[in-house]
Amino acid sequence: MGIVAGLDSSSEFTRIIVCDTDTGAVLKQGYAPHPLDGRPSDVDPQAWLLSLGEAAAGGLLEGVQAIGVSAQQNAVVPLDSQGNAVRPAMTGSDKRAQVAAADLIDALGGRQAWAEAVGCVPQAAQPVAKLRWLARTEPEAAQRTALVMQAHDWLVWQLLGRPARQTADRGGASGTGYWSATSGAYRPDLVELALGHQVALPEVLGPAQAAGTTPEGLLISAGTGETMAAAFGLGIGPGDAVVSLGASGSVMAVHHEALPDPSGMITSLADATGMQLPVVHTLNAVRALRGTAELLGTDLEGLSALALKSTPGSHGLVLLPYLEGERTPQLPHTAGTLSGLRRESMKPEHLARAAFEGMLCSLADALDVLRGRGVEVRRVFLLGAAAELPAVQAAAPMLFGAPVVVPQPADYAAIGAARQAAWALGVSQGTLAPHSPPAWQGAAAQVFEPGDELAVGQAVRQQYVAVREQTHPGAFA
């Protein structure tokens, strides 16, 4: 038996989980918030190291042989020729680069050109758009930038003592907008298009490779982004999709090939195992539930209880939950729509049910974007606190048309990082092959089957699609 650790540096905290290499059993863990000041879009990366040290206090890493790093995605750290940050890191939640992203789309010749080049169309959150914003807004800092890293690359580099070699992984690199999941190579010309000049970029490692070893003998694995680490921690594979319920939503699935999409709805990412991880985002998920709960003077639990007093189809009420505009379908300037108001449907329980069905039908639309490109979906993992709501668990299987798995709450990104560390350690010791990750026990979970209600779910989806097409004709054309 060996011991490995997984470190997850999210946008708000660091969590470290120590696991058994053979089974993945969690042995101990540590936690610390980032000491953040100022704007959430500009963060001193040293804050990540401070919380890392606090989370690892008390001998947490004693006996650990290898560590993997998961970190918030799209957090860009621009460095000068000496490896010092030229400005605070620009985090993934930063929306300042929206105009820069649009400029880049035009500069390369449109969405199709970007989809063919790197498998995704620039969005404000992506590093390539942030570099364009930096060049336009802070030209002096842009000129001093000689090396560009993301959060997990930077943390791995710091743990190794800032060696001459900088490394990244496929998962993190695939979200930059200047690395292609299809070709497995950087596009330095796109960095120059964004920043105005060439810079050094980290070497992209394979899933089971190690970034290096510390002077104390601690092996550091490649590291990856939180999305890829969480998928690896959950143990998802071909045929599995993951629906994440935050304020906004996302749908991702393991697939054997990248899915370039000129519409921009699919972001073609790579996973932490050597496969692909296409992702479709929605702007509205739990925010639609919270808005409805506030309107009805209750909370999410109360909204769920109300919804269960109604019946599938919400007595004809249909909510298109596009409260913040929408990305899937691309309707950035629209608003939500409530349709089907009749005297008998104007009851709190029917509105509550319509909110749940609208949110889930919107996510089913996103799931169908992947299905339409040949992605097989045999079961759906449902993540987020809202996945525990009885109304979600009752409606999701029939609306997604597949068994729904609700894993026990856990920090799956940190678990995935630890599993990656165990893989790199096993390869270095000759006990694991580079194409065979450790077979850890899967997440404890509840499974909800669509059963006899599959036809009912299809009817509810048809009702929703009819309203969507009438309100926004050809939105998915």
N, C-alpha and C positions, 0 to 999 in steps of 0.2 A: 504494500500500500504506500502511495505517495500523497503529498499534500500540495495543492495548487491554490492560487487566489485569482479572483476576478474583481477588477476595479471598474466601477461605473461612475464616470464624472459627468453628471447630467448638467442642465442649465442652472440648477439650484443647489446641488449637493454632491458629495462623494459617498458612495457606499462600497465597501469591500466585503466580499464573501469568500471564505476559505472552505475548500471542498476536498473530499476524498477523490483521488485521481481515478479510481476504478469504478465507483458507483455514482459519483456526483453528489453524495450526501453532504449537506451543509454542516460544517463543524463549528464555525463561529463567524461573526460578522461585526463590522464597525461602520459608523455613520458620522458625517459631519457636514453642516451646511457650508456653502461658499461664503466667505466674508465679502459680500458684494456691496459696492457703493456706487452712487451715480446712476447713469442710464443703463438699463438692462441690455441695450444693444452694443455698448462699449464696455468691455470687461478686461481688467488687468489679468493676464493668464497666471500671474503669480498666485492669485486667489485660489486657483485650482490646486496648486501645490500645497498651499497652506491647509486647505481642507483635507487633502490627501494625507498629510502628516498627522492631522488630528484624528482622522478616521482610523489610521493604522497604529495609534498610540496603544500603550499597554502590552506590547509584545504580540500584537495580532498576527504578524507575519513570521513569527518564530517557527522554524521547521518547513516553511514554504519553499518549494523547489522551483516554481515557475509562476509567473503572473501574467495575466492578459488584461488589456486595457480597452474598455468601451467608453466612448465619450459622445457628447452632444454633436450632432451632425451640422455641417455647414458653418461651424465657427472657424473663421479664418484668422490665422496669426501671421501677419506680414513681418519679416525679419530682415535686418540689414546684413552686410557681408560678414559681420562678427557674430551673427546669431542672436542679436538683441532685437526686441520688438520695436518697430518704428512708430507704433501707435497701439492703443488697446486692441484686443481681439474683437472682431466684428462677429456677433453671435448669429445663430440660425434664425432667431426671431426678428432680426433686423429687416424692416420693410423699406428702408431708405432707397434701395437699389431698384425699385420698380421701373423708373424711367431708364436706368442703365440697362436693365434686362431687355426692354423694348428696343433700345438703341442697338444692342448686340444682335438681336434677331434681324434687324434691317441691315446691319453692317455685313453680315455673312450671306445675305440673300434670301432670308425668310426661314420659316419653320422647317420646311422640308430639308434645307441645307443643314440645319442643326441636328435634326433627327438622324440624318445619314452620317453626320460627322461623329457625334458622341452619344446618340440614343436618347437625347432629351432636348427640350426647348428651354432656353434660359428662363428662370424664375428669379424673383428678387432675393430669395433666400440663398441661392447657390453661390459658391465662391467666385465663379466667373463673373457674375453680375456685381458682386462686391468689389472685385478688382477694377471693374469699369467705373464704378462709383468713386473709388479711391482716386483713380487717375483724373477724374473730372472735378472732384471736390477738394481733394488734398494732394495736389500734384507734387509737392515737396516730399511728402511721405511716400508717395508712389515711386518717385525717382530713387529714393533710398532703399526701396524694397529689392532685395537680392535673392530671397528664399521665401517660399510660401508653404505654410503647413496648415493642417487642420488640427483641431483640439487633440484628438487621439494620437496623431503623429507627434505633436509637440510634447505630450506627456510621456510617450515612449522614449523619445529622445532625451528628455530630462532624466528619466529613471536610469538611463544608460550612461549618464554623465556627459551628455552633449558630444557624442563622438563625431568624427568627420563624415560618417555615413548616416544619412537620414532615411527613414523608411516610412512607408504607408502600406495600406492593404487594398485589395480590389474593391471591397464594399465602400470604404470611405472615398476612394478615388473616383468611383463611378458616379458620385453625386456632385462632383466639382464643376462639371460642364466643360472640362478640358481633358478628360480621360474617357476612352470609349470602352464600354463593357463588351462590345462586339469584337473589336480588334485587340483589346487588352493593352492599349498603348496610349501615351499622352499625345495631345495635339498642342505642341508648344506655340504653334501659330495662333491658336485661339487665346492663349495667355497673352501673347503680344498684342493681339487685337483688343483685348480688354484693358491691359495695363500700360501698353505703349512700348514695352521692351521685354526682352526675355529674362526669366529668372530661373534659379535652381528649383527643382521639384523633387520630393522624396521618391526613392526607389520603391516600386510597388511589389510587395512580396506575395507569394502564394499562400493559401489558407493555412497550411501546416508549417510554414517556415517560421523561424525565430528571428527577431530583430537583432538580438545579441544577448550577451551575458554581462551582468554587473561585475565589478571587481570582487564582490562578495560571493559570486557564483550563482546568482539568481537569474534564471532564464526568463527573457521577456519575449512574449509571442508578438505576432504582427500587429495586434490591435485591430479595432474596427469601429464603425459607427453604431450608435445605440439600436437603430432599427435592425441591422444585420445581427448584432449580438443577441437581441431579444428573440429573433427568429431561431437562432442557433440554440439558445437556452431552452426554448420551448420544444425543440426537436422536430420542427416541421420539415416536411419533405415534399416531393412531387405529389400532387393531388390535394395538398393542404393550402388553404387561404387563411389569412389573418385579417380580421376587421377590428380596427382600433377605435374605440369610442372616447374621444376627448371632446373639447369644445368644438373642434373640427374633427373630421374623420379621415381614415385612410384604409385602403384595402390593398394587400400585397399577397403574392403567391410565389412559390418556388416553381421555376420553369427551366427547361433545358436550353433555351436560347433567349437572347436579348430581343426586345420588342420595340424597335424604333417607331416613334409615333409622331408624325408631323403636326397632329392636332394639339399636342402638348399635354393631353390628358394622362398618358402613361409616361412615368419617369422610369427609364430602363436602368435599374440598379443591378449590381452584382451582390451575391450573398457571401457568407463567410465560409462556404464549403467548396466553392468552385462552380456552383450553379448560378442562375440568374434570379433576380428578385424584382420583377416589375411591380410598380406601386402606382395606385390611382388615389388622388386626394380629393376630399370634399371640404368645402369651407364651413359646412354646418352639420353638426351632429348633436352633441348634448346641449349646445347653446339653444337649440330649438326646444328641447325639453324644459330647460330652465326658464326660457321666456314664457312658455305656456304655463308652467307652474306658478310663476309670479302673477300672471294674468288671473289665475284661478285662486290665488291666495294660499298656496300650499308649497310643499317642497317636492323633491324628486320621488321620495318614498310615497308621499301622499298622491302625487300624480300617477304613480304606478298603480296604487290601490284603486284610484278612480277609473283608470283605463280598463282594469279587469272587470268593472261593472258593466262595461259596454260589450259589444260583440265585434268580430272581425268585419271590417268595412266601415266601422264607426257610423252606422246609419246613414251612409252616403257622404259623410264629411271627408274631404281630402285636403291635407296640408302639404303644399310644396314648401319645404323648409329652407328656402333660399334667403334667409334673413340678412346675411352679409354679402349678398351677391352669391355667385357660385362658380366653382372651377370645373366641376363635372356634373352637368354640361357647362360649357364656357359661357356664363352669363354674369360677367363681373359687375354689371350695373343694375341688375334686377332686384326685386324684393320678394318676400314670401307671398304665397297665395293661399287663401282658405276658400274652398269651393264646396258646393253641395248644401248650403244652408237651407234648411226647411224647418218648419215649426217643430216637428218631432225630433230633429237632430240637434236642436239648440239646447243641449244639456251639457253640464260640465264633464260627465263621463265620456261622452262622444268626442268632445274636443280633446280630452286627455288621450283617448285611444288614437285619434287622428294624428296627434303629435308623435306618438311612438311609431305608428305605421308610416308616417311621412319620413321620419328620420331613417328608418330601416329600409324603406323602398328607395330612398336616395342612395343609400349604401349598396343596395342590391343593383341599382343602375351602374354604380362603379364596378361592382363585381362582374356585371355583364360585359363591361368594356374589356375585361381580361378574358372572359369566356369567349367573346367574339373574336379574339386573336388566337384561339386554340389552347388556352390555359385550362387544364383539367381541374375541376373543383369537386372533390369527393366529400370533404368536410370543411367546416369553417370554425376557426378559433376566434373567440370573441373576447377582446381585452378591454380594460378600463373599468372604473368603479360602476358605471352604469350597466355593465354586463351582469351585475348581481341583482338588478331590479327584476322582480317577477314578470312585469309586463314585457320587458325585453326578452326574457327567456321563453315566454309563451308565444311571442309573435315571430321571433327571428328565424326559427327553423322553417316555418311555412313560407315566409317571405324570401328567404335565401334559397329555398329548395334543396337543402342539404342538412345533414346532422350538424348541430352546433355544439362545440366544445367550449366550456367556460372553465379555464384553468384556475386553480387556487391562486389567490394573489401572492405574488413573489416578485423579487427584482430579477426578472429574466435576463435583462441586459448584463448584469453582473455575473449571473450563472453562465450565460453564453461566453463571456470573457474568460471565466475560469475553465470552461470546457475547451476553449481555444488554447489556453495555456497547457492543459493536460495533453492536448493533441501534439503541440510543438514539443513538449517534454518527451512524450512517447516516441515521436519520430527521432529525436536526438539520442534516445536510449536504444533505439532499434526494436521497440516493443509494439509500435504502431506504424502503419503504412501511411504515406502522404495523402492517399485517397480514402482513408478509413478513419473517420473521427471516433473518439471514444464513445462506446454505446452506453451512455448514461440513462438512468431511469427517467421516463417522461414525466411531465408535470402531472400532479394529481388534479383531477378535473371532474366536473359533471358533464354529462352528455345528454343533449335534448334532441330527440328525433322528430322529424316532421309528421311521420305517421299518417293517419287518415286525413289530416288537415292540409295536406299538400295541395289538393284541388282548391280548397278555400283560400289558401295563400296566393295561388295563381289568379284567382278572381280579384283579390284585393290589389295585386300588382297591376292587373289590367285596368282596374278602376283608376289607379294612380297614374299609369301611363297615359290613359285617355285624357285626363286633366292636364298633365304635363304637355302633351302634344297640342292640345287646344290652346293652352296658354303660351307655350313657347314652341311653335311648330318647327320641326326639323332641327331641334337643339342637338340631337345626337347624329345628325346626318354627316 
